[in-house]
């Protein structure tokens, strides 16, 4: 009887250990349709891994997520996983708040095969690597493209801009005070007052913010003639020629309302 009892207790003990579930919080800033997709991916993972439960927690916009991560790093209440920009990650690494991933990526059981790792676009891998250490995995990335109102372009007889001069010309042609009240009703172009949009103009003008040397050293080149020309063009479109609406928020609403004819 005693042997049977010990055996039964061991079986129960092993059963509890075997079916123990690992619960993980995953913070993200994907709302709307993107949030729905994230939840579907998480649900699919949970279904395929019954011993792991990932809880996707929508924190809010990127600013709210960044603030929550930095505050949580101070109080040591960070989640197991989080979406983050590279510059946020760079602030967390010195605080020993981020797990290095080299050992996990190369792990034969839970890691990635060479084929899987090579399939990730190299610039994305560079953005999550500090020195020789990988601290994150690519999650989502925005690609900047020019949106333009095709009906207006046809109405005004314009071609899609291919150069910055073309962009300025189209913006000037499309800007109108339709009711002649002294206020512009339709701007030819719209841009956000962010570093991203400046970088778009800078790169389109053949410039770069930094130059990475073969030895890995970095030279800041933001004060180049190309950068000054790009910034001058943005200033002129907004203030000199007044053909561009500029604001901090997203531009899909003004575009949909007909307030702007183009935006990046």
C-alpha positions as protocol buffer text, in pm:
chain_id: "A"
residue {
  index: 1
  type: UNK
  ca { x: 0 y: 0 z: 0 }
}
residue {
  index: 2
  type: UNK
  ca { x: 280 y: 237 z: 89 }
}
residue {
  index: 3
  type: UNK
  ca { x: 456 y: 168 z: -243 }
}
residue {
  index: 4
  type: UNK
  ca { x: 137 y: 232 z: -433 }
}
residue {
  index: 5
  type: UNK
  ca { x: 85 y: 563 z: -254 }
}
residue {
  index: 6
  type: UNK
  ca { x: 436 y: 684 z: -333 }
}
residue {
  index: 7
  type: UNK
  ca { x: 394 y: 580 z: -694 }
}
residue {
  index: 8
  type: UNK
  ca { x: 64 y: 764 z: -716 }
}
residue {
  index: 9
  type: UNK
  ca { x: 215 y: 1080 z: -567 }
}
residue {
  index: 10
  type: UNK
  ca { x: 505 y: 1067 z: -810 }
}
residue {
  index: 11
  type: UNK
  ca { x: 269 y: 1029 z: -1104 }
}
residue {
  index: 12
  type: UNK
  ca { x: 63 y: 1324 z: -987 }
}
residue {
  index: 13
  type: UNK
  ca { x: 380 y: 1526 z: -936 }
}
residue {
  index: 14
  type: UNK
  ca { x: 506 y: 1446 z: -1284 }
}
residue {
  index: 15
  type: UNK
  ca { x: 163 y: 1521 z: -1430 }
}
residue {
  index: 16
  type: UNK
  ca { x: 155 y: 1865 z: -1270 }
}
residue {
  index: 17
  type: UNK
  ca { x: 506 y: 1938 z: -1393 }
}
residue {
  index: 18
  type: UNK
  ca { x: 431 y: 1816 z: -1744 }
}
residue {
  index: 19
  type: UNK
  ca { x: 116 y: 2024 z: -1786 }
}
residue {
  index: 20
  type: UNK
  ca { x: 248 y: 2340 z: -1621 }
}
residue {
  index: 21
  type: UNK
  ca { x: 171 y: 2636 z: -1846 }
}
residue {
  index: 22
  type: UNK
  ca { x: 415 y: 2920 z: -1908 }
}
residue {
  index: 23
  type: UNK
  ca { x: 232 y: 3253 z: -1926 }
}
residue {
  index: 24
  type: UNK
  ca { x: 389 y: 3540 z: -2117 }
}
residue {
  index: 25
  type: UNK
  ca { x: 281 y: 3903 z: -2155 }
}
residue {
  index: 26
  type: UNK
  ca { x: 346 y: 4064 z: -2494 }
}
residue {
  index: 27
  type: UNK
  ca { x: 305 y: 4441 z: -2509 }
}
residue {
  index: 28
  type: UNK
  ca { x: 238 y: 4605 z: -2844 }
}
residue {
  index: 29
  type: UNK
  ca { x: 101 y: 4921 z: -3007 }
}
residue {
  index: 30
  type: UNK
  ca { x: -90 y: 4766 z: -3297 }
}
residue {
  index: 31
  type: UNK
  ca { x: -450 y: 4892 z: -3302 }
}
residue {
  index: 32
  type: UNK
  ca { x: -732 y: 4846 z: -3551 }
}
residue {
  index: 33
  type: UNK
  ca { x: -683 y: 4589 z: -3826 }
}
residue {
  index: 34
  type: UNK
  ca { x: -316 y: 4548 z: -3731 }
}
residue {
  index: 35
  type: UNK
  ca { x: -419 y: 4465 z: -3375 }
}
residue {
  index: 36
  type: UNK
  ca { x: -664 y: 4206 z: -3505 }
}
residue {
  index: 37
  type: UNK
  ca { x: -385 y: 4044 z: -3706 }
}
residue {
  index: 38
  type: UNK
  ca { x: -154 y: 4039 z: -3401 }
}
residue {
  index: 39
  type: UNK
  ca { x: -424 y: 3870 z: -3194 }
}
residue {
  index: 40
  type: UNK
  ca { x: -476 y: 3611 z: -3469 }
}
residue {
  index: 41
  type: UNK
  ca { x: -102 y: 3535 z: -3480 }
}
residue {
  index: 42
  type: UNK
  ca { x: -89 y: 3503 z: -3100 }
}
residue {
  index: 43
  type: UNK
  ca { x: -396 y: 3277 z: -3094 }
}
residue {
  index: 44
  type: UNK
  ca { x: -239 y: 3057 z: -3362 }
}
residue {
  index: 45
  type: UNK
  ca { x: 83 y: 3030 z: -3160 }
}
residue {
  index: 46
  type: UNK
  ca { x: -104 y: 2947 z: -2840 }
}
residue {
  index: 47
  type: UNK
  ca { x: -300 y: 2675 z: -3018 }
}
residue {
  index: 48
  type: UNK
  ca { x: 18 y: 2520 z: -3156 }
}
residue {
  index: 49
  type: UNK
  ca { x: 195 y: 2542 z: -2817 }
}
residue {
  index: 50
  type: UNK
  ca { x: -48 y: 2433 z: -2543 }
}
residue {
  index: 51
  type: UNK
  ca { x: 220 y: 2462 z: -2274 }
}
residue {
  index: 52
  type: UNK
  ca { x: 268 y: 2833 z: -2347 }
}
residue {
  index: 53
  type: UNK
  ca { x: 6 y: 3108 z: -2321 }
}
residue {
  index: 54
  type: UNK
  ca { x: 99 y: 3444 z: -2473 }
}
residue {
  index: 55
  type: UNK
  ca { x: -128 y: 3732 z: -2370 }
}
residue {
  index: 56
  type: UNK
  ca { x: -115 y: 4014 z: -2624 }
}
residue {
  index: 57
  type: UNK
  ca { x: -169 y: 4344 z: -2442 }
}
residue {
  index: 58
  type: UNK
  ca { x: -245 y: 4656 z: -2646 }
}
residue {
  index: 59
  type: UNK
  ca { x: -76 y: 4941 z: -2460 }
}
residue {
  index: 60
  type: UNK
  ca { x: -180 y: 5224 z: -2690 }
}
residue {
  index: 61
  type: UNK
  ca { x: 19 y: 5427 z: -2943 }
}
residue {
  index: 62
  type: UNK
  ca { x: 397 y: 5414 z: -2977 }
}
residue {
  index: 63
  type: UNK
  ca { x: 451 y: 5704 z: -2738 }
}
residue {
  index: 64
  type: UNK
  ca { x: 246 y: 5533 z: -2466 }
}
residue {
  index: 65
  type: UNK
  ca { x: 433 y: 5207 z: -2521 }
}
residue {
  index: 66
  type: UNK
  ca { x: 773 y: 5375 z: -2505 }
}
residue {
  index: 67
  type: UNK
  ca { x: 686 y: 5554 z: -2180 }
}
residue {
  index: 68
  type: UNK
  ca { x: 548 y: 5236 z: -2024 }
}
residue {
  index: 69
  type: UNK
  ca { x: 859 y: 5038 z: -2118 }
}
residue {
  index: 70
  type: UNK
  ca { x: 1099 y: 5295 z: -1973 }
}
residue {
  index: 71
  type: UNK
  ca { x: 901 y: 5331 z: -1650 }
}
residue {
  index: 72
  type: UNK
  ca { x: 869 y: 4954 z: -1617 }
}
residue {
  index: 73
  type: UNK
  ca { x: 1244 y: 4915 z: -1668 }
}
residue {
  index: 74
  type: UNK
  ca { x: 1302 y: 5135 z: -1364 }
}
residue {
  index: 75
  type: UNK
  ca { x: 1056 y: 4938 z: -1150 }
}
residue {
  index: 76
  type: UNK
  ca { x: 1173 y: 4604 z: -1296 }
}
residue {
  index: 77
  type: UNK
  ca { x: 821 y: 4511 z: -1411 }
}
residue {
  index: 78
  type: UNK
  ca { x: 890 y: 4463 z: -1779 }
}
residue {
  index: 79
  type: UNK
  ca { x: 697 y: 4200 z: -1976 }
}
residue {
  index: 80
  type: UNK
  ca { x: 863 y: 3897 z: -2132 }
}
residue {
  index: 81
  type: UNK
  ca { x: 811 y: 4039 z: -2483 }
}
residue {
  index: 82
  type: UNK
  ca { x: 744 y: 4381 z: -2627 }
}
residue {
  index: 83
  type: UNK
  ca { x: 734 y: 4562 z: -2954 }
}
residue {
  index: 84
  type: UNK
  ca { x: 1000 y: 4837 z: -2957 }
}
residue {
  index: 85
  type: UNK
  ca { x: 1189 y: 5071 z: -3183 }
}
residue {
  index: 86
  type: UNK
  ca { x: 1564 y: 5023 z: -3207 }
}
residue {
  index: 87
  type: UNK
  ca { x: 1640 y: 5346 z: -3023 }
}
residue {
  index: 88
  type: UNK
  ca { x: 1418 y: 5233 z: -2733 }
}
residue {
  index: 89
  type: UNK
  ca { x: 1605 y: 4905 z: -2722 }
}
residue {
  index: 90
  type: UNK
  ca { x: 1936 y: 5092 z: -2720 }
}
residue {
  index: 91
  type: UNK
  ca { x: 1826 y: 5273 z: -2402 }
}
residue {
  index: 92
  type: UNK
  ca { x: 1725 y: 4949 z: -2232 }
}
residue {
  index: 93
  type: UNK
  ca { x: 2037 y: 4746 z: -2314 }
}
residue {
  index: 94
  type: UNK
  ca { x: 2269 y: 4933 z: -2070 }
}
residue {
  index: 95
  type: UNK
  ca { x: 2014 y: 4869 z: -1795 }
}
residue {
  index: 96
  type: UNK
  ca { x: 2047 y: 4491 z: -1844 }
}
residue {
  index: 97
  type: UNK
  ca { x: 1676 y: 4488 z: -1928 }
}
residue {
  index: 98
  type: UNK
  ca { x: 1704 y: 4313 z: -2265 }
}
residue {
  index: 99
  type: UNK
  ca { x: 1789 y: 3948 z: -2326 }
}
residue {
  index: 100
  type: UNK
  ca { x: 2058 y: 3871 z: -2583 }
}
residue {
  index: 101
  type: UNK
  ca { x: 1922 y: 3639 z: -2850 }
}
residue {
  index: 102
  type: UNK
  ca { x: 2235 y: 3492 z: -3011 }
}
residue {
  index: 103
  type: UNK
  ca { x: 2225 y: 3181 z: -2795 }
}
residue {
  index: 104
  type: UNK
  ca { x: 1853 y: 3131 z: -2855 }
}
residue {
  index: 105
  type: UNK
  ca { x: 1872 y: 3188 z: -3231 }
}
residue {
  index: 106
  type: UNK
  ca { x: 2148 y: 2928 z: -3261 }
}
residue {
  index: 107
  type: UNK
  ca { x: 1979 y: 2679 z: -3026 }
}
residue {
  index: 108
  type: UNK
  ca { x: 1912 y: 2356 z: -3221 }
}
residue {
  index: 109
  type: UNK
  ca { x: 1575 y: 2300 z: -3051 }
}
residue {
  index: 110
  type: UNK
  ca { x: 1412 y: 2643 z: -3024 }
}
residue {
  index: 111
  type: UNK
  ca { x: 1628 y: 2855 z: -3255 }
}
residue {
  index: 112
  type: UNK
  ca { x: 1626 y: 2939 z: -3622 }
}
residue {
  index: 113
  type: UNK
  ca { x: 1790 y: 2736 z: -3895 }
}
residue {
  index: 114
  type: UNK
  ca { x: 2056 y: 2904 z: -4109 }
}
residue {
  index: 115
  type: UNK
  ca { x: 1803 y: 2913 z: -4392 }
}
residue {
  index: 116
  type: UNK
  ca { x: 1543 y: 3087 z: -4175 }
}
residue {
  index: 117
  type: UNK
  ca { x: 1793 y: 3343 z: -4043 }
}
residue {
  index: 118
  type: UNK
  ca { x: 1931 y: 3412 z: -4392 }
}
residue {
  index: 119
  type: UNK
  ca { x: 1575 y: 3469 z: -4518 }
}
residue {
  index: 120
  type: UNK
  ca { x: 1546 y: 3784 z: -4304 }
}
residue {
  index: 121
  type: UNK
  ca { x: 1647 y: 4091 z: -4506 }
}
residue {
  index: 122
  type: UNK
  ca { x: 1996 y: 4194 z: -4395 }
}
residue {
  index: 123
  type: UNK
  ca { x: 1915 y: 4564 z: -4322 }
}
residue {
  index: 124
  type: UNK
  ca { x: 1643 y: 4445 z: -4081 }
}
residue {
  index: 125
  type: UNK
  ca { x: 1895 y: 4223 z: -3903 }
}
residue {
  index: 126
  type: UNK
  ca { x: 2140 y: 4512 z: -3874 }
}
residue {
  index: 127
  type: UNK
  ca { x: 1871 y: 4721 z: -3703 }
}
residue {
  index: 128
  type: UNK
  ca { x: 1836 y: 4464 z: -3422 }
}
residue {
  index: 129
  type: UNK
  ca { x: 2208 y: 4397 z: -3376 }
}
residue {
  index: 130
  type: UNK
  ca { x: 2444 y: 4590 z: -3152 }
}
residue {
  index: 131
  type: UNK
  ca { x: 2805 y: 4495 z: -3222 }
}
residue {
  index: 132
  type: UNK
  ca { x: 2783 y: 4118 z: -3268 }
}
residue {
  index: 133
  type: UNK
  ca { x: 2488 y: 4074 z: -3034 }
}
residue {
  index: 134
  type: UNK
  ca { x: 2127 y: 4038 z: -3149 }
}
residue {
  index: 135
  type: UNK
  ca { x: 1882 y: 4188 z: -2899 }
}
residue {
  index: 136
  type: UNK
  ca { x: 1556 y: 4178 z: -3095 }
}
residue {
  index: 137
  type: UNK
  ca { x: 1381 y: 4028 z: -3395 }
}
residue {
  index: 138
  type: UNK
  ca { x: 1219 y: 4226 z: -3679 }
}
residue {
  index: 139
  type: UNK
  ca { x: 846 y: 4260 z: -3612 }
}
residue {
  index: 140
  type: UNK
  ca { x: 696 y: 4527 z: -3838 }
}
residue {
  index: 141
  type: UNK
  ca { x: 831 y: 4799 z: -4063 }
}
residue {
  index: 142
  type: UNK
  ca { x: 674 y: 5092 z: -4245 }
}
residue {
  index: 143
  type: UNK
  ca { x: 763 y: 5168 z: -4605 }
}
residue {
  index: 144
  type: UNK
  ca { x: 726 y: 5525 z: -4723 }
}
residue {
  index: 145
  type: UNK
  ca { x: 548 y: 5574 z: -5055 }
}
residue {
  index: 146
  type: UNK
  ca { x: 384 y: 5870 z: -5227 }
}
residue {
  index: 147
  type: UNK
  ca { x: 5 y: 5869 z: -5213 }
}
residue {
  index: 148
  type: UNK
  ca { x: -164 y: 6094 z: -5468 }
}
residue {
  index: 149
  type: UNK
  ca { x: -521 y: 6170 z: -5569 }
}
residue {
  index: 150
  type: UNK
  ca { x: -550 y: 6011 z: -5914 }
}
residue {
  index: 151
  type: UNK
  ca { x: -869 y: 6204 z: -6000 }
}
residue {
  index: 152
  type: UNK
  ca { x: -702 y: 6538 z: -5930 }
}
residue {
  index: 153
  type: UNK
  ca { x: -392 y: 6445 z: -6128 }
}
residue {
  index: 154
  type: UNK
  ca { x: -610 y: 6356 z: -6425 }
}
residue {
  index: 155
  type: UNK
  ca { x: -819 y: 6671 z: -6383 }
}
residue {
  index: 156
  type: UNK
  ca { x: -510 y: 6896 z: -6372 }
}
residue {
  index: 157
  type: UNK
  ca { x: -328 y: 6702 z: -6645 }
}
residue {
  index: 158
  type: UNK
  ca { x: -32 y: 6617 z: -6422 }
}
residue {
  index: 159
  type: UNK
  ca { x: 214 y: 6328 z: -6426 }
}
residue {
  index: 160
  type: UNK
  ca { x: 317 y: 6146 z: -6110 }
}
residue {
  index: 161
  type: UNK
  ca { x: 629 y: 6323 z: -5969 }
}
residue {
  index: 162
  type: UNK
  ca { x: 958 y: 6142 z: -6023 }
}
residue {
  index: 163
  type: UNK
  ca { x: 1192 y: 6412 z: -5890 }
}
residue {
  index: 164
  type: UNK
  ca { x: 1175 y: 6673 z: -5617 }
}
residue {
  index: 165
  type: UNK
  ca { x: 1134 y: 6944 z: -5882 }
}
residue {
  index: 166
  type: UNK
  ca { x: 838 y: 6748 z: -6020 }
}
residue {
  index: 167
  type: UNK
  ca { x: 695 y: 6728 z: -5668 }
}
residue {
  index: 168
  type: UNK
  ca { x: 721 y: 7102 z: -5615 }
}
residue {
  index: 169
  type: UNK
  ca { x: 567 y: 7176 z: -5955 }
}
residue {
  index: 170
  type: UNK
  ca { x: 272 y: 6941 z: -5897 }
}
residue {
  index: 171
  type: UNK
  ca { x: 218 y: 7082 z: -5547 }
}
residue {
  index: 172
  type: UNK
  ca { x: 207 y: 7436 z: -5684 }
}
residue {
  index: 173
  type: UNK
  ca { x: -39 y: 7340 z: -5957 }
}
residue {
  index: 174
  type: UNK
  ca { x: -268 y: 7154 z: -5716 }
}
residue {
  index: 175
  type: UNK
  ca { x: -282 y: 7419 z: -5442 }
}
residue {
  index: 176
  type: UNK
  ca { x: -601 y: 7624 z: -5461 }
}
residue {
  index: 177
  type: UNK
  ca { x: -817 y: 7873 z: -5276 }
}
residue {
  index: 178
  type: UNK
  ca { x: -1136 y: 7739 z: -5431 }
}
residue {
  index: 179
  type: UNK
  ca { x: -1385 y: 7984 z: -5280 }
}
residue {
  index: 180
  type: UNK
  ca { x: -1156 y: 8289 z: -5302 }
}
residue {
  index: 181
  type: UNK
  ca { x: -1180 y: 8370 z: -4932 }
}
residue {
  index: 182
  type: UNK
  ca { x: -806 y: 8411 z: -4891 }
}
residue {
  index: 183
  type: UNK
  ca { x: -762 y: 8068 z: -4729 }
}
residue {
  index: 184
  type: UNK
  ca { x: -617 y: 7766 z: -4906 }
}
residue {
  index: 185
  type: UNK
  ca { x: -876 y: 7490 z: -4936 }
}
residue {
  index: 186
  type: UNK
  ca { x: -663 y: 7235 z: -5122 }
}
residue {
  index: 187
  type: UNK
  ca { x: -291 y: 7197 z: -5061 }
}
residue {
  index: 188
  type: UNK
  ca { x: -85 y: 7020 z: -5325 }
}
residue {
  index: 189
  type: UNK
  ca { x: 121 y: 6833 z: -5066 }
}
residue {
  index: 190
  type: UNK
  ca { x: 126 y: 6742 z: -4700 }
}
residue {
  index: 191
  type: UNK
  ca { x: 406 y: 6631 z: -4471 }
}
residue {
  index: 192
  type: UNK
  ca { x: 449 y: 6553 z: -4105 }
}
residue {
  index: 193
  type: UNK
  ca { x: 692 y: 6748 z: -3890 }
}
residue {
  index: 194
  type: UNK
  ca { x: 905 y: 6443 z: -3809 }
}
residue {
  index: 195
  type: UNK
  ca { x: 1264 y: 6338 z: -3867 }
}
residue {
  index: 196
  type: UNK
  ca { x: 1132 y: 6058 z: -4090 }
}
residue {
  index: 197
  type: UNK
  ca { x: 996 y: 6302 z: -4346 }
}
residue {
  index: 198
  type: UNK
  ca { x: 1314 y: 6506 z: -4344 }
}
residue {
  index: 199
  type: UNK
  ca { x: 1510 y: 6185 z: -4411 }
}
residue {
  index: 200
  type: UNK
  ca { x: 1285 y: 6111 z: -4710 }
}
residue {
  index: 201
  type: UNK
  ca { x: 1364 y: 6450 z: -4862 }
}
residue {
  index: 202
  type: UNK
  ca { x: 1733 y: 6414 z: -4770 }
}
residue {
  index: 203
  type: UNK
  ca { x: 1769 y: 6074 z: -4934 }
}
residue {
  index: 204
  type: UNK
  ca { x: 1574 y: 6184 z: -5239 }
}
residue {
  index: 205
  type: UNK
  ca { x: 1830 y: 6462 z: -5271 }
}
residue {
  index: 206
  type: UNK
  ca { x: 2119 y: 6215 z: -5257 }
}
residue {
  index: 207
  type: UNK
  ca { x: 2220 y: 6277 z: -4896 }
}
residue {
  index: 208
  type: UNK
  ca { x: 2259 y: 6072 z: -4579 }
}
residue {
  index: 209
  type: UNK
  ca { x: 2256 y: 6158 z: -4208 }
}
residue {
  index: 210
  type: UNK
  ca { x: 2562 y: 5943 z: -4128 }
}
residue {
  index: 211
  type: UNK
  ca { x: 2845 y: 5769 z: -4312 }
}
residue {
  index: 212
  type: UNK
  ca { x: 2948 y: 5431 z: -4174 }
}
residue {
  index: 213
  type: UNK
  ca { x: 3315 y: 5367 z: -4250 }
}
residue {
  index: 214
  type: UNK
  ca { x: 3460 y: 5022 z: -4337 }
}
residue {
  index: 215
  type: UNK
  ca { x: 3611 y: 5000 z: -3988 }
}
residue {
  index: 216
  type: UNK
  ca { x: 3268 y: 5054 z: -3830 }
}
residue {
  index: 217
  type: UNK
  ca { x: 3328 y: 5413 z: -3722 }
}
residue {
  index: 218
  type: UNK
  ca { x: 3053 y: 5666 z: -3790 }
}
residue {
  index: 219
  type: UNK
  ca { x: 3082 y: 6014 z: -3936 }
}
residue {
  index: 220
  type: UNK
  ca { x: 2785 y: 6249 z: -3898 }
}
residue {
  index: 221
  type: UNK
  ca { x: 2709 y: 6408 z: -4236 }
}
residue {
  index: 222
  type: UNK
  ca { x: 2382 y: 6583 z: -4151 }
}
residue {
  index: 223
  type: UNK
  ca { x: 2536 y: 6926 z: -4220 }
}
residue {
  index: 224
  type: UNK
  ca { x: 2590 y: 6845 z: -4587 }
}
residue {
  index: 225
  type: UNK
  ca { x: 2479 y: 7064 z: -4882 }
}
residue {
  index: 226
  type: UNK
  ca { x: 2226 y: 6792 z: -4971 }
}
residue {
  index: 227
  type: UNK
  ca { x: 2071 y: 6816 z: -4624 }
}
residue {
  index: 228
  type: UNK
  ca { x: 2050 y: 7196 z: -4637 }
}
residue {
  index: 229
  type: UNK
  ca { x: 1888 y: 7184 z: -4980 }
}
residue {
  index: 230
  type: UNK
  ca { x: 1634 y: 6925 z: -4862 }
}
residue {
  index: 231
  type: UNK
  ca { x: 1541 y: 7126 z: -4555 }
}
residue {
  index: 232
  type: UNK
  ca { x: 1519 y: 7445 z: -4761 }
}
residue {
  index: 233
  type: UNK
  ca { x: 1279 y: 7276 z: -5003 }
}
residue {
  index: 234
  type: UNK
  ca { x: 1055 y: 7160 z: -4717 }
}
residue {
  index: 235
  type: UNK
  ca { x: 1059 y: 7512 z: -4569 }
}
residue {
  index: 236
  type: UNK
  ca { x: 981 y: 7672 z: -4903 }
}
residue {
  index: 237
  type: UNK
  ca { x: 691 y: 7436 z: -4975 }
}
residue {
  index: 238
  type: UNK
  ca { x: 536 y: 7512 z: -4636 }
}
residue {
  index: 239
  type: UNK
  ca { x: 619 y: 7881 z: -4589 }
}
residue {
  index: 240
  type: UNK
  ca { x: 750 y: 8049 z: -4904 }
}
residue {
  index: 241
  type: UNK
  ca { x: 519 y: 7899 z: -5167 }
}
residue {
  index: 242
  type: UNK
  ca { x: 255 y: 7781 z: -4916 }
}
residue {
  index: 243
  type: UNK
  ca { x: 176 y: 7468 z: -5118 }
}
residue {
  index: 244
  type: UNK
  ca { x: 216 y: 7215 z: -4837 }
}
residue {
  index: 245
  type: UNK
  ca { x: 12 y: 7146 z: -4526 }
}
residue {
  index: 246
  type: UNK
  ca { x: 237 y: 7043 z: -4239 }
}
residue {
  index: 247
  type: UNK
  ca { x: 135 y: 6887 z: -3909 }
}
residue {
  index: 248
  type: UNK
  ca { x: 248 y: 6636 z: -3650 }
}
residue {
  index: 249
  type: UNK
  ca { x: -32 y: 6380 z: -3693 }
}
residue {
  index: 250
  type: UNK
  ca { x: -99 y: 6129 z: -3967 }
}
residue {
  index: 251
  type: UNK
  ca { x: -213 y: 6263 z: -4302 }
}
residue {
  index: 252
  type: UNK
  ca { x: -463 y: 6003 z: -4419 }
}
residue {
  index: 253
  type: UNK
  ca { x: -758 y: 6207 z: -4283 }
}
residue {
  index: 254
  type: UNK
  ca { x: -665 y: 6536 z: -4459 }
}
residue {
  index: 255
  type: UNK
  ca { x: -601 y: 6334 z: -4776 }
}
residue {
  index: 256
  type: UNK
  ca { x: -937 y: 6162 z: -4752 }
}
residue {
  index: 257
  type: UNK
  ca { x: -1110 y: 6497 z: -4689 }
}
residue {
  index: 258
  type: UNK
  ca { x: -952 y: 6649 z: -4999 }
}
residue {
  index: 259
  type: UNK
  ca { x: -745 y: 6897 z: -4799 }
}
residue {
  index: 260
  type: UNK
  ca { x: -421 y: 6768 z: -4953 }
}
residue {
  index: 261
  type: UNK
  ca { x: -363 y: 6609 z: -5295 }
}
residue {
  index: 262
  type: UNK
  ca { x: -40 y: 6422 z: -5212 }
}
residue {
  index: 263
  type: UNK
  ca { x: 143 y: 6294 z: -4906 }
}
residue {
  index: 264
  type: UNK
  ca { x: 418 y: 6053 z: -4810 }
}
